[in-house]
Amino acid sequence: MKRILMGLAALAAATSLDAQQPAAPAPANDPIKTLVSRLDLEKYKATIKGLTAFGDRRQGTERNRKAIDWIEAQLKSYGCANVERLTYEYKTPARQGGGGGGGQAGGQKPPDPIIASGEVRSGPGGSRYRGTTRRTGVNNDPLRQPDEKLRALNMEEARDGPRQDVYCTKVGATRPDEMYIVGAHMDGHGWGEAANDNGSGTALVMELARVFSMPDVVTDRTIRFALWNNEETGLNGARAYVEQREKLQGKEEPAGSGRYPEPKWLGMIQHDMMMWDHGMPRADGTWNPEQRPEADVNIEFQSQSKHAEAAMKLAFHFRYANEKYATDYPAAVGPHMTNTDSGAFQDIVPAISLRENERGMHTGAGWNPTWHQPIDVFATFSDKDFRLGLNAAQTTLSGVAQLTNARLK
């Protein structure tokens, strides 16, 4: 780990914006610039809005299954090829004591006390040793949701049984046997609409599927757009995909056909909570209603993973793509990727995640009061928030386009 962190520091210093000229602007005839321009704020918002029609999309419920049907129909309408589902069984593990987390009903006063500066928060996601932090948890109280229609929509409880992921594939023109996986989880909980966690990431992946599936777009390598289920219960949908598909990598089927149902994985790019970067909560429990001036797209890798060095390079590749192609918000790289579906891949293939905050240092310290709460609804977020998610989409689209040699016919 020490070697990786030293390498990160050296690479960051060598590539510091203070130590080099700004990234050269994309030329006017750059096909990647054209592809990025096809991303649209209103389309991104409309896709999130469409997802929120299914409430929090909690796994194991009819609303979750209907959301999967809707996602599948949307992917097919984009012309995304080979729309498929992966089925697996989920059984709720035995509870090891303790109850669910608290929540809040709306307004600006969280029910949990603000924690004084100085508490140590250790763990794989990093720690905050100073500053105001707020306890986090999952709202399990339906009465904290003031919208009666939404409360009724979310009332069905999860039941054990079969679950499904849904994905589609852009087949590479010259290297169909090699693939990048672009993913997000579509399930949520907390008695809201799961607009940010994780409608924002799901919509991002769907928007990328829409753009890359346009008939004039060609890539050398394959791209798979995957919407995982059961993330909130322990990355179960992503883990099921790895369990069922890992050993199929690179196998031509049938032999001599040039078809690869599971191309060799070159990298996995995850998206989880894309829109809220309003900063640390205030000492009185309120929060800033606007994006903080330092708002950015966080790109994280896990420094303790087996592919940490390659994942770090992948993360910086996406930061450079952001410098060249994103329109509003910069990107930052961090080494503490955790608690999202890329964790299921990180010891098999270089894996990174894009999100609104550092997962451990920020989200884990209560920087997002909407996280797993009833106020995670579409109406909570402003266009500045949605635009942060759109900039993450620009970052991933351009980074993947470079890696797959995307071009126009």
N, C-alpha and C positions, 0 to 999 in steps of 0.2 A: 504493500500500500504506500509506504514511504516513497518508493521509487516512482510510483504513478503520480503521487502528489507533487514530487519534485519536477517530474516531466510536465505536469500541468502548469506549474508555475513558470517553468522555462518557456513553454510554448506560448502561454499567455503573455509573457513579457516580450517575447520575440514578435508577437503579432498584435501588440497593443496598438490601439488607434492613436495613442499619443506618440508612438514610435514609428509610424508609417503613414504614408499618404492614404486618404480615404479610398475605399474600393472604387475602381473605375466604373463609371456608369455603364449600364448595358447599352450596346449600340442600337440604333433605331431598328435595324433588321434582325435583332436577336430573337429567335423563336421562343426562348424562355420568357423574355419580357412580354411577348404576345400572349403566352399561356397565362402568365400571372395577371395580365389585364382582363382575362376572362373571369376571374374571381370577382364577385360583386357583393357589396355589403347587404343589399336588400335580399338577394337570393340566400345568403348565409343566414340572415335573420329569419327568413321565411321557413327555412329547413328546421331551425331551432323551434320556431313556433309550431310547426307541424308535429315535432316530437313531443312538445308539451301537451298536446291534445290527449296524450295517453297518461297523463299524470306523472307520477314518479317512476313508472315503468319497473316497479319492483319485481325482481326475479321470482318465478314460480306463480305468477298471476296471469289472469286473462289479459289485463292491460299490457303486460310485458309481451305476451304472444301476439297481440294485435299490433304492437309497435314493431315487432320483427317482421310481420307481414307487410306493414307500411314501408319499412326500410327496404325490404326486398323489392316491392313494387317500384319504389323510386329508383333504385339501382337499375332495374330493367328498363325503366323509362329513359334513363340516360344513355342506354345502349351499352352499358358495362357488361362484358361477356362473362359467360360461365358463372352466373349467379348460383351459389350453392349454400347449403346449410350443413353444419356439423352438429350431430346430436350426441348428447352425453347424459348421464344420470347424475342427479345431485341429491344428496341426503344431508339434512342439517346436522352438523356435528353436535355431540353432547356438550351442553353448556358447562363451562368450568367455573361457575360462580360469577357473581357480579351482575349488575343490571345494565340496561341501556343508558345511553347518555341523555342529558337534559336538552332542552331546546328553547326556542323563543318564538313568540307569536307574531312578531312584526315590530315596528317601532325600533328604537335605537338602544334600549337598555338590555344587555344580555343578562340572563338570570344567574349565570355563574360569576363569582367574584373575579375581579381583576387581580392578577398575581403580581406581587411586588418584584421590582428589579432584583436580580441576584439568584433566582431559582435556576438550577442546572437541569436542562432537558437533554439527556444523553440518548444515544441510539444511532442506528445506521443512517438516519436521515439528517444528521447534523444536530447541533444544539444552539440554544440561545442562552447566553450567560447574563445578558443585560437587556434592559428595556422592558416595556410593558407587554405582557402576554396574557392570553385569555384561554381558559380551559376549553377543550373541544369535546364533542360527542355527537351522537345521533339522536335526533328527536324521535321518540316513539309514542308521543302523546298526540292523538288525532285532534284533541280540542285546542291544541296550539295553532291549528290551521283555521283562520277565521273565515275562509271562503267555503261555504257549505257545499257547493257543487264539487269543488276540488276534494274536499274531505270525503264526500260520498264516493267519488271516483277512485280514491286511494284506499277504500275501506277493506277490499278483499285482501286477506292474508296469504302469504306464500305457502305453497304446498310442495313437499318433496316429489321428485319424479323427473321425467325427461326435460332437458333444456336444449336450446339451440343457439349457436352462433350463426351469423350470416355473413357471406363475403362474396366478392366478385373479383375478376382478374383481368388486367391488361396484359396480354401476351406479347412478349418481346419479339421483334422482327428478326433479329440475328442471334440473340442469346436467350431463347425461350427457357433454357435450362437453369437460368440464374434469376433470383428474385429478391426484391425488397418488399417487406411487409409493412403496410401503413395501417395502424389500428387505433381504436378507441373503444371504450365500453359504453354500451347503450342502456344499461340498467342504472337505477338510482334508488334512493330511499330518503326518508325524513319528512314525508307528508307535504312536500311541495310539488313542483313540476320537474325537478331535476334539470332545470334549464342550463345551469352552468356545469353541474356535476351529474351527468356528463353530456347533456344535449349539445353543449358547445364543442366538445371534441368529436362527438358523433357526426354533427353537421359538417365539421371541418373535413372529416374523412369522406363523407358523401359528396361534398363539393369537389374534392380532388378527383374522386371517381368520375364525376360529371365532366370535368375538364379533360382529363386524360382519355376519356372514352369518346371524345369528339372524333368524327370520322377522318379529319385531316391530321390527327396526331399520331406520330410513330415513335416508339421507343425501342432501343436495342434490347434491353433487359425487361423482364417481366415485373409487374407491380401487382401486389394483392392488397385489396382494400377490405379490411376485416373489422366487423363490429362484434365485440365480445359480449358475452352475457356473464352474470354472476361475479363481476369484479368486486362488488361490495361485500361478498361473502368470502373472499379470499382468492381472487384471480382465477376462479374455477373454470370459466369458459376458455381463457387463454391457456391454462394448464391442460385442459382437455384437448385443445388443438395440438399442443406440443406432443402430448402422449400419443395421439392418433396419427399425426402427420410427420413427425420428425424422421422416422426411419424410411419414409417414402421419398425423401429428398433426392432429386437428380435422376430418378428412375424413369426411363422412357417407356411409355405405354400407349399402344403396343410397340414392341421393338421395331425400330426403323421408321416410326411414324413422325418423329420430330415433335411429339407431344409429351409434355411433362406435367402430370397432374399435380405434383408437388416439386417445383424447381428447387434447386439448392438455395438455401437462405443466405443472403449476403449481409442483411442488416434488418433490424426491426425498429420502427419509429412509432412511438405511442403518443397519444394526445389525451390529456385528462385535466379538465378545468382550465379554460382558456381566457376568461374574460375579466376577472376581478383582481386588480393590483392597486388597491386603495391605501395600502400601507398598514402600519402597526395600529392597533386600537389605542384610543386615548386612555389616559389614566382614569377618567370618569366613566369608562365603558362605552362611550360613543365612538363612531368611526367617521372617517372622511367620506362624504358622499361622492367625491370625484376621484378619478384616477390620480395617483401621486405623480409628481413631475418626473420621477425616476422610473415610471412604469416600463416594463420590458417583457419580452418573451424569454422565459427561462428554459434552457436546454440542459438536461441533466444526463449524466452517465453514472454508473456505480463503480467507484474506485476499488471495491473489493470483489468485483466479478472476475471470472476467468478471462474475459476478453476486454479488460479495462482499458488497455492501451489503444486497441483498435476502436473501442467505443468512444474514447476521448477524441480521437482523430475524427470520427464520424460527427461528434457533437460540434467540433470546430468547423467542419465542413458546412454544417447548417448555419452556424453563426456568420460565416463568410457569405453564404447565400443571402442571408437576411440583410447584410450590409449593402449588397448589390441590388436586391429586388424588393425588399419590404418598403412600404410607403410612409409609415408613421412611427413605429416603435422599434427600438433596437433589440438585440438579443444578448444574453449573457450565458456563460457556460458554468456549470457547477458539478461537483463529483459525488453528490449524495442522492442519486435516483433511488426511489423506494416507493412502496405501497401503490403500485400501478402495474398494469398487465405486462409491461416490458420486463418485469422481474421474472416472469416465467421463461423468458428467452435469454437472459443476460449471461448465463454460463454456457450457452450453446452457440451464440452468434453475437456480434456487436449490437448492442441495444441502447437506445436513448429514449428520453421522453421530453415532450414539449408541454409547457403548462404556464399558468399565469404567475406562479410564485415558486420559490424553492420549497419543495414538499415538506422537508423537516424544519428548516429554519423559519419559514414564514407560515405556511398553511398549518403546520403542526403546532405553531405558537398562537393560533387563533387570529391570524390576519384576515381571514375571510369569514365574516359573520353569517354568510348564506350557506356555508358548508354543512350539508345534511340537515338543513333547517327548513321550516315552512316558507321562509321568504326566498327560497331558491325558485323563483317564478320569473317568467319572461318579463313582467312589468317592473321588476326590481332594477333591471339593467338599462343603461343609457347607450346611445350610439357610440360613445367613447369606449364603453365596455365591449360592445359587439365588435368594434373596430380592432381592439386588441386581439380578439380571436381571429379576425380576418387577416391580421398581420402574421399570426402564427401559420395560417393557411398559406400565405404568400411565401413564408420561410420554408415550409415543408415542400410545397409544390416546386419551388425553384431548386431546392437541394436535391430532391428526388429526380427532377428533370435533368440535372447535371449528371447524376450518378447513372442514369439510364440512357443518356444521350438522346433526350427527347427532341423532336424536330417536327416541322410541318411538311406535309406532302407538297 
